[in-house]
Amino acid sequence: MAINATKYAQRTRSSVNWEDARKRVIQSYRDWYRAAPEIVTTYVLDVPVPAVRAKIRQEFERHRFVQQLPVVDVLIARSMMEYQETMNYWKQIPQLMKYFRPEEDPKAYVPKSFMQGFLEGRN
């Protein structure tokens, strides 16, 4: 597998207006969404492609209501850098699996009350 370090590189730039930022965010989302099967096969993840796509959607939705254009530009730049690192196989598997930790980690579960935790055998 030959790695071309500049294949996914993009210039960091500022958005002209909100419409420009919107187009850039949608393009970034599409790039991530389309790359989900390749990410799963490249990193040999035990996560199905729909789960990866759902996590991508969740990460984009987390910043949906950002109201400042410079902040959106920084988020787009970070997304492009993460995409380049992921697609060039510069990340390790634990760096990708950290996004799935709450669903898979049994320690992430917190009982609602002391008694519920006690009866389940957790402290």
Residue frames as qw, qx, qy, qz and C-alpha x, y, z in Angstrom:
[[0.000, 0.890, 0.455, 0.000, 0.00, 0.00, 0.00],
 [0.439, 0.229, 0.006, 0.869, 1.71, 3.17, -1.19],
 [0.181, -0.796, -0.444, 0.369, 0.99, 6.23, 0.89],
 [0.317, 0.504, 0.179, 0.784, 0.89, 9.60, -0.78],
 [0.280, -0.390, -0.516, 0.710, 1.07, 12.12, 2.05],
 [0.101, 0.243, -0.035, -0.964, -0.40, 14.94, -0.01],
 [0.083, -0.290, -0.844, -0.444, -3.29, 12.99, -1.52],
 [0.264, -0.710, -0.652, -0.034, -5.82, 14.15, 1.07],
 [0.336, -0.344, -0.209, 0.851, -4.13, 17.43, 1.99],
 [0.128, 0.813, 0.449, 0.349, -6.12, 20.63, 1.61],
 [0.230, 0.351, -0.194, 0.887, -5.28, 24.23, 2.22],
 [0.204, -0.575, -0.634, 0.475, -6.58, 25.77, 5.38],
 [0.061, 0.314, 0.253, 0.913, -8.71, 28.76, 4.52],
 [0.177, 0.274, 0.529, -0.783, -11.38, 30.97, 5.98],
 [0.236, 0.569, 0.772, 0.157, -14.95, 30.83, 4.81],
 [0.078, 0.275, 0.226, 0.931, -16.23, 33.87, 2.94],
 [0.505, -0.245, 0.077, -0.824, -19.73, 33.63, 4.40],
 [0.615, -0.123, 0.656, -0.421, -22.10, 31.14, 6.02],
 [0.866, 0.401, 0.017, -0.299, -23.09, 29.60, 2.69],
 [0.494, 0.616, -0.607, 0.091, -19.45, 28.88, 1.88],
 [0.221, -0.393, 0.794, -0.407, -18.93, 27.35, 5.34],
 [0.794, 0.093, 0.388, -0.460, -22.05, 25.23, 4.90],
 [0.807, 0.504, -0.263, -0.157, -20.76, 23.84, 1.59],
 [0.275, 0.573, -0.731, 0.250, -17.38, 23.05, 3.13],
 [0.474, -0.243, 0.700, -0.475, -18.97, 21.26, 6.09],
 [0.873, 0.256, 0.190, -0.368, -21.21, 19.20, 3.80],
 [0.666, 0.580, -0.469, -0.010, -18.21, 18.28, 1.63],
 [0.017, -0.490, 0.793, -0.362, -16.24, 17.23, 4.68],
 [0.684, -0.053, 0.545, -0.482, -19.17, 15.13, 5.91],
 [0.867, 0.416, -0.071, -0.265, -19.50, 13.44, 2.53],
 [0.418, 0.600, -0.670, 0.128, -15.79, 12.66, 2.43],
 [0.270, -0.326, 0.794, -0.438, -15.97, 11.02, 5.87],
 [0.779, 0.132, 0.365, -0.493, -19.23, 9.19, 5.09],
 [0.809, 0.497, -0.253, -0.185, -17.92, 7.74, 1.83],
 [0.313, 0.574, -0.721, 0.227, -14.66, 6.69, 3.44],
 [0.679, -0.388, 0.428, -0.453, -16.32, 4.65, 6.21],
 [0.993, 0.097, 0.036, -0.065, -16.03, 1.26, 4.40],
 [0.640, 0.566, -0.371, 0.364, -12.39, 1.95, 3.54],
 [0.204, -0.647, 0.511, -0.528, -11.64, 2.93, 7.14],
 [0.859, -0.253, 0.307, -0.322, -13.16, -0.30, 8.44],
 [0.959, 0.256, -0.041, 0.110, -11.22, -2.48, 5.99],
 [0.423, 0.694, -0.396, 0.427, -7.92, -0.59, 6.28],
 [0.197, -0.557, 0.584, -0.557, -7.82, -0.64, 10.06],
 [0.498, -0.093, -0.861, -0.052, -9.54, -4.07, 10.32],
 [0.300, -0.226, 0.423, -0.825, -12.07, -2.77, 12.83],
 [0.066, -0.249, -0.963, 0.085, -14.59, -5.01, 14.57],
 [0.239, 0.487, 0.374, -0.752, -17.20, -2.32, 14.07],
 [0.484, 0.520, 0.663, 0.236, -19.77, -2.48, 11.25],
 [0.261, 0.240, 0.289, 0.889, -19.77, 0.25, 8.62],
 [0.245, -0.730, -0.438, -0.465, -23.22, 1.60, 9.68],
 [0.598, -0.696, -0.262, 0.298, -21.91, 2.09, 13.21],
 [0.503, -0.157, 0.123, 0.841, -18.93, 4.04, 11.89],
 [0.054, 0.460, 0.421, 0.780, -21.23, 6.18, 9.78],
 [0.432, -0.775, -0.439, -0.146, -23.50, 6.77, 12.76],
 [0.604, -0.542, -0.125, 0.571, -20.50, 7.88, 14.82],
 [0.340, 0.132, 0.276, 0.889, -19.41, 10.23, 12.01],
 [0.177, -0.661, -0.468, -0.559, -22.90, 11.71, 11.97],
 [0.571, -0.722, -0.355, 0.163, -22.88, 12.06, 15.75],
 [0.554, -0.303, 0.005, 0.776, -19.54, 13.92, 15.70],
 [0.133, 0.308, 0.346, 0.876, -20.82, 16.36, 13.08],
 [0.361, -0.703, -0.498, -0.356, -24.11, 16.84, 14.94],
 [0.589, -0.505, -0.362, 0.517, -22.21, 17.65, 18.12],
 [0.272, -0.314, 0.057, 0.908, -21.12, 20.95, 16.55],
 [0.207, 0.578, 0.687, 0.388, -24.31, 21.66, 14.63],
 [0.108, -0.919, -0.371, -0.079, -25.31, 24.85, 16.43],
 [0.526, -0.306, 0.018, 0.793, -21.97, 26.68, 16.40],
 [0.202, 0.905, 0.364, -0.091, -22.78, 30.34, 15.71],
 [0.144, -0.852, 0.292, 0.410, -19.33, 31.83, 15.03],
 [0.772, 0.619, -0.132, -0.066, -17.82, 31.59, 11.58],
 [0.181, 0.703, -0.670, 0.157, -14.16, 31.47, 12.75],
 [0.560, -0.276, 0.723, -0.295, -15.01, 28.55, 15.04],
 [0.873, 0.367, 0.247, -0.206, -16.63, 26.71, 12.13],
 [0.541, 0.738, -0.404, 0.017, -13.48, 27.30, 10.08],
 [0.153, -0.563, 0.777, -0.235, -11.32, 25.78, 12.82],
 [0.741, -0.005, 0.601, -0.300, -13.65, 22.77, 13.10],
 [0.814, 0.563, -0.017, -0.142, -13.49, 22.25, 9.34],
 [0.303, 0.730, -0.602, 0.114, -9.68, 22.44, 9.41],
 [0.415, -0.377, 0.776, -0.288, -9.54, 19.91, 12.26],
 [0.849, 0.241, 0.379, -0.279, -11.90, 17.62, 10.36],
 [0.688, 0.674, -0.265, -0.055, -9.71, 17.78, 7.26],
 [0.046, 0.648, -0.733, 0.202, -6.59, 17.02, 9.30],
 [0.628, -0.158, 0.690, -0.322, -8.26, 14.06, 11.02],
 [0.853, 0.444, 0.142, -0.236, -9.47, 12.79, 7.66],
 [0.495, 0.715, -0.492, 0.034, -5.99, 13.00, 6.15],
 [0.192, -0.505, 0.794, -0.278, -4.44, 11.22, 9.13],
 [0.749, 0.038, 0.564, -0.346, -7.08, 8.51, 9.07],
 [0.827, 0.532, 0.039, -0.177, -6.99, 7.84, 5.35],
 [0.421, 0.709, -0.554, 0.111, -3.18, 7.80, 5.18],
 [0.901, -0.216, -0.367, 0.089, -3.08, 5.18, 7.93],
 [0.263, 0.518, -0.446, 0.682, -1.21, 7.49, 10.29],
 [0.567, -0.476, 0.276, -0.613, -3.44, 6.61, 13.23],
 [0.084, 0.141, -0.972, 0.166, -3.38, 3.59, 15.45],
 [0.387, -0.392, -0.775, -0.310, -6.44, 1.46, 16.08],
 [0.314, -0.513, -0.627, 0.496, -6.91, 2.69, 19.68],
 [0.027, -0.236, 0.010, 0.971, -7.06, 6.25, 18.38],
 [0.365, -0.142, -0.554, -0.735, -10.05, 5.29, 16.25],
 [0.477, -0.367, -0.799, -0.017, -11.68, 3.08, 18.84],
 [0.135, -0.180, -0.488, 0.844, -11.79, 5.92, 21.38],
 [0.364, -0.045, -0.199, -0.909, -14.86, 7.19, 19.53],
 [0.692, -0.194, -0.579, -0.385, -16.66, 3.93, 20.27],
 [0.235, 0.166, -0.782, 0.553, -15.59, 3.61, 23.90],
 [0.428, -0.095, 0.400, -0.805, -18.88, 4.60, 25.62],
 [0.827, 0.081, -0.202, -0.519, -20.82, 1.92, 23.75],
 [0.820, 0.182, -0.541, 0.041, -18.32, -0.89, 24.27],
 [0.231, 0.346, -0.674, 0.611, -16.68, -0.14, 27.61],
 [0.545, -0.519, -0.655, -0.063, -18.53, -1.82, 30.50],
 [0.408, -0.307, -0.407, 0.757, -16.92, 0.67, 32.89],
 [0.037, -0.188, -0.194, -0.962, -18.77, 3.51, 31.16],
 [0.471, -0.533, -0.604, -0.360, -22.06, 2.26, 32.60],
 [0.005, -0.200, 0.535, -0.821, -23.04, 4.14, 35.74],
 [0.203, -0.472, -0.857, 0.036, -25.89, 2.72, 37.84],
 [0.169, -0.691, -0.272, -0.649, -28.75, 5.10, 38.65],
 [0.559, -0.721, 0.146, -0.383, -28.58, 4.44, 42.37],
 [0.124, -0.549, 0.797, -0.220, -26.31, 2.80, 44.91],
 [0.709, -0.025, 0.616, -0.343, -28.75, -0.03, 45.44],
 [0.825, 0.528, -0.011, -0.199, -28.99, -0.80, 41.70],
 [0.378, 0.693, -0.604, 0.110, -25.20, -0.96, 41.47],
 [0.365, -0.407, 0.764, -0.344, -25.01, -3.10, 44.58],
 [0.818, 0.160, 0.453, -0.315, -27.55, -5.60, 43.28],
 [0.767, 0.616, -0.162, -0.076, -25.75, -5.81, 39.93],
 [0.901, -0.227, 0.054, 0.367, -22.46, -6.53, 41.70],
 [0.494, 0.550, -0.023, 0.673, -20.69, -3.30, 40.81],
 [0.443, -0.636, -0.331, 0.538, -19.20, -0.78, 43.15]]
